């Protein structure tokens, strides 16, 4: 019995020493983790405040993919105040700001550490038509109420005309014009523009003010198409076959070309 008691006491002593060592190891590990995390945090603060990781001037921002807008114009829209710490810049905030202010469909902002700066890749909206709600009103007391105008790209994305011209004052506006409420034509615009752009007869204006009668202003004169339908491409094909019309009838004598039924085209002459 004495031997058993002696062995048990020895085991208990060893166990206490083992537990004490384990506590010391855990305490050492906790202290090491605290020092490591503190060092990392201090290093991050130090790195952020490094002069070499600061955007000090707009030239440190590289713009890629722009054709319509100059790099300088795009940089002028960035929500940055120099100097700006690189790691504090929020790429998505900058991208959203550009997409809301300029004719840019998509912007992607990437930080660059060496050398410090930003790379901004943009996908621009390329205007193909002038869009306005209605034709200019008649002058009243030498004043004219200008119609609301904007620009459309081939996909139907709208942008303010004034916004684009303020950023690209030398931009040449497209010759095609579409008149009417966008609610009437926007769902058809992508297909309609593709058909018009492929026509051998130049279309200068698309008047959609009356949904029951789409009117085209072309080099041959005004063309009445009726309601827009899948037969619009047939109407353009008939119009192309009338290319020599001006050699037979003076354009000044034609009131409009009636293509509401492309199988039975007609010419309405002026009185």
Secondary structure as GFF3:
##gff-version 3
##sequence-region A 1 271
A	DSSP	alpha_helix	2	48	.	.	.	ID=ss1
A	DSSP	three_ten_helix	51	53	.	.	.	ID=ss2
A	DSSP	beta_strand	54	55	.	.	.	ID=ss3
A	DSSP	three_ten_helix	58	60	.	.	.	ID=ss4
A	DSSP	beta_strand	61	64	.	.	.	ID=ss5
A	DSSP	alpha_helix	71	75	.	.	.	ID=ss6
A	DSSP	beta_strand	84	85	.	.	.	ID=ss7
A	DSSP	three_ten_helix	86	88	.	.	.	ID=ss8
A	DSSP	alpha_helix	91	101	.	.	.	ID=ss9
A	DSSP	beta_strand	104	112	.	.	.	ID=ss10
A	DSSP	beta_strand	117	124	.	.	.	ID=ss11
A	DSSP	beta_strand	127	132	.	.	.	ID=ss12
A	DSSP	beta_strand	149	153	.	.	.	ID=ss13
A	DSSP	beta_strand	158	160	.	.	.	ID=ss14
A	DSSP	alpha_helix	161	167	.	.	.	ID=ss15
A	DSSP	beta_strand	177	179	.	.	.	ID=ss16
A	DSSP	alpha_helix	182	197	.	.	.	ID=ss17
A	DSSP	beta_strand	203	207	.	.	.	ID=ss18
A	DSSP	beta_strand	215	218	.	.	.	ID=ss19
A	DSSP	beta_strand	221	224	.	.	.	ID=ss20
A	DSSP	alpha_helix	232	241	.	.	.	ID=ss21
A	DSSP	three_ten_helix	243	247	.	.	.	ID=ss22
A	DSSP	three_ten_helix	251	253	.	.	.	ID=ss23
A	DSSP	beta_strand	254	258	.	.	.	ID=ss24
A	DSSP	three_ten_helix	262	264	.	.	.	ID=ss25
A	DSSP	beta_strand	266	269	.	.	.	ID=ss26
###
